[in-house]
Structures are given as C-alpha cells and as structure tokens.
Amino acid sequence: ISALHKSMRNSDADAAVYWLARMLESGEDPMYIARRVTRFAAEDVGLADPRALELSVAAFQACHLIGMPECSVHLTEAVIYNALAPKSNAMEVAYMQAARDANEHFAEPVPLHIRNAPTKLMKELDYGKGYIYAHDTEDKIADMECLPENLRGTEYYHPGNQGFEPRFKERYESIKKWREEHKNKK
C-alpha cells in the first residue's frame, strides 16, 4: 500500500496501476485499498482538486456494492485520477497544526458570542450576545472573532499553488483583507 500511495504522490500513474494490480491479484481486500485511496485523495491531492475525493469515495462505494473482480476498474480509475491530479497537502498540514494547538490549549473557552443559547440561563449569561449571522451581511462575512482569545490571529491554512488552490488562496486572502479593513467597525 505504501508503494501505491507513494507512486500516486509522485504522479506516476503507471507505477500506481501496477501496485494496485499487484495487491488485487494477490488477494488484498479491495475495501482496504479503497479506504487508502480515499485517504490519499484528501491527504495528498486535497483542495488542489476537490473532485479527487468525490471520485475516490465513488470507487469506495463501488467496491462495497459490487466487490471483486468488477470493482478493479473503479479502483483503477480512482488511482489514475489521483496520480495525475495536482497535489497539495496544505489542508492536512493545517489540520495537524490546529490539532497540536487543540491539544496544547484544550481548555480554551468558546467565545461567548459564538455559543448557542438554547436556554434562558444561557441567554442571561450572554451566550450568543453579539453574534452576527454572516448571511445577513452584504459580503456574507461578519466582523467577529471566532477563535479562542489566546489563539486569535493564528493561521492554519496556507494554500499551495497547484490546481484549484490558487482560487482558494485568492478567496482566503480577500477574506483576510476584508476582516482587516472591517476590524472593529461596528
């Protein structure tokens, strides 16, 4: 499985198909391979091509529904697609950094304004006070901090330059610019 994963990561479709065939022809469980291909689509392709995850999940479902030998074509399609897709692990790196902070700062309180207030007591304790519903704003962005106070300003996602990620980067940068321009303009 490592050889398959690393071949796809290196954009070597031929090697990836070989390692896939070697595993399937040796009797490896296609569901195991499908799970790993699905993981690869998010871990190594990520937002550079969000379609990779959709196609990989479809291959996973096909393996589940029809099994071998028929699902070999679905896995081959997903493996070749992932091998040839642009690559980015920016969102996985973002998660790993956020997970580190979540473990180091696990007791940080949720800011009051983004807490739900389903009870009278919670409302009296100012849960939800100052919350701005982004859909009610012109730009669909609210001038509102959502990270715990000790983590404010922390950036986890650093988009790459492959595939669709420049679009995500452009949007991410425009949101950061909007937030800076609208900071505390209430």
C-alpha positions in Angstrom: 0.0 0.0 0.0 2.9 2.3 0.7 4.2 1.7 -2.8 0.8 2.6 -4.3 0.5 5.7 -2.1 4.0 6.9 -2.9 3.6 6.3 -6.6 0.4 8.3 -6.7 2.1 11.1 -4.7 4.9 11.1 -7.3 2.3 11.4 -10.1 3.4 8.1 -11.5 0.2 6.6 -12.9 1.9 3.6 -14.4 3.6 2.5 -11.2 0.4 3.2 -9.2 -1.7 0.9 -11.5 1.0 -1.8 -11.2 1.0 -1.7 -7.4 -2.8 -1.7 -7.4 -2.9 -4.7 -9.7 -0.3 -6.5 -7.7 -2.3 -6.0 -4.5 -5.6 -7.0 -6.1 -4.2 -10.0 -7.9 -2.6 -11.2 -4.6 -6.0 -11.2 -2.9 -5.8 -7.9 -1.0 -9.2 -6.7 0.2 -10.4 -4.1 -2.3 -12.1 -2.2 0.6 -8.7 -1.7 2.3 -7.3 -0.3 -0.9 -10.4 1.9 -1.5 -10.1 3.3 2.1 -6.4 4.2 1.5 -7.1 5.7 -2.0 -9.9 7.8 -0.3 -7.4 8.9 2.4 -4.9 9.8 -0.3 -7.4 12.0 -2.2 -7.7 14.2 0.8 -4.2 13.9 2.2 -2.2 14.4 -0.9 -4.5 16.0 -3.5 -6.7 18.0 -1.1 -8.0 21.2 -2.4 -5.8 21.3 -5.4 -8.5 19.1 -6.9 -11.6 18.5 -4.7 -13.0 16.2 -7.3 -10.4 13.6 -6.4 -12.2 12.9 -3.1 -15.6 12.6 -4.8 -14.2 10.1 -7.4 -12.4 8.1 -4.7 -15.5 7.9 -2.5 -17.4 6.7 -5.5 -14.8 4.0 -6.1 -15.0 3.0 -2.4 -18.8 2.7 -2.8 -18.5 0.7 -6.0 -16.1 -1.7 -4.2 -18.5 -2.1 -1.4 -21.5 -2.7 -3.6 -20.0 -5.0 -6.3 -16.7 -6.3 -5.0 -14.1 -8.0 -7.0 -13.3 -8.6 -9.8 -15.6 -5.9 -11.1 -14.5 -3.1 -8.8 -10.9 -3.3 -10.1 -11.9 -0.8 -12.8 -13.3 1.7 -10.3 -10.2 1.5 -8.2 -8.0 1.9 -11.4 -10.0 5.0 -12.3 -9.5 6.5 -8.9 -5.8 5.6 -8.7 -5.0 7.1 -12.1 -7.1 10.2 -11.4 -5.3 10.7 -8.1 -1.9 10.1 -9.6 -2.4 12.6 -12.3 -4.2 15.2 -10.1 -2.4 18.3 -8.9 -1.1 17.8 -5.4 -1.5 19.8 -2.2 -1.2 18.7 1.4 -2.0 22.3 2.7 -5.3 21.3 4.4 -3.7 18.3 6.1 -0.9 20.5 7.4 -3.5 23.0 8.6 -5.3 20.3 10.5 -2.1 18.9 12.1 -1.2 22.4 13.3 -4.7 23.0 14.6 -4.7 19.6 16.3 -1.4 20.5 18.0 -3.0 23.7 19.3 -6.2 22.0 20.3 -4.2 19.5 22.4 -2.0 22.2 23.9 -4.9 24.6 24.5 -7.7 22.2 25.1 -9.3 24.3 27.9 -9.7 27.5 25.8 -13.2 28.7 26.2 -15.5 29.1 23.2 -16.1 32.9 22.8 -19.5 33.8 24.3 -20.8 35.3 21.0 -20.5 32.0 19.1 -22.1 29.9 21.8 -25.6 28.7 21.3 -28.1 30.0 23.9 -31.0 27.5 23.9 -31.9 28.1 27.5 -32.9 31.3 29.4 -29.9 30.9 31.7 -27.5 30.7 28.8 -29.1 33.9 27.4 -28.7 35.6 30.8 -25.1 34.6 30.8 -24.7 36.4 27.4 -24.3 33.2 25.3 -24.7 34.3 21.7 -24.7 38.0 22.6 -23.1 40.0 19.7 -23.3 37.1 17.3 -23.6 38.3 13.7 -25.3 36.0 11.2 -23.0 36.2 8.2 -25.8 35.6 5.7 -27.4 38.8 6.8 -24.4 40.9 5.8 -23.7 42.3 2.4 -20.4 40.4 1.9 -21.6 37.2 3.8 -18.7 37.7 6.3 -19.1 39.0 9.8 -16.7 41.2 11.7 -16.4 38.7 14.5 -13.6 36.7 16.1 -14.3 33.0 16.2 -11.0 31.6 17.7 -10.4 31.5 21.4 -8.7 34.7 22.7 -5.3 33.0 23.1 -5.3 31.8 19.5 -6.5 34.9 17.8 -4.6 35.7 14.7 -3.4 32.1 14.2 -3.4 31.0 10.6 -3.5 27.3 9.9 -4.3 27.1 6.2 -1.6 28.1 3.8 -2.8 27.3 0.3 -0.4 26.0 -2.3 -0.2 26.9 -6.0 -1.5 23.7 -7.6 -4.8 23.0 -9.4 -7.7 24.8 -7.7 -5.7 26.0 -4.7 -4.8 29.4 -6.2 -8.6 30.1 -6.3 -8.9 29.1 -2.6 -5.8 31.2 -1.8 -7.3 34.2 -3.6 -10.6 33.9 -1.6 -8.7 33.3 1.6 -6.6 36.4 1.1 -9.6 38.5 0.2 -11.4 37.4 3.4 -8.4 38.2 5.5 -8.2 41.6 3.8 -11.9 42.2 4.4 -11.5 41.3 8.1 -8.6 43.7 8.4 -10.5 46.5 6.7 -13.6 46.0 8.8 -11.9 45.2 12.2 -14.0 46.7 14.9 -16.1 48.9 12.6 -19.3 48.4 14.5 
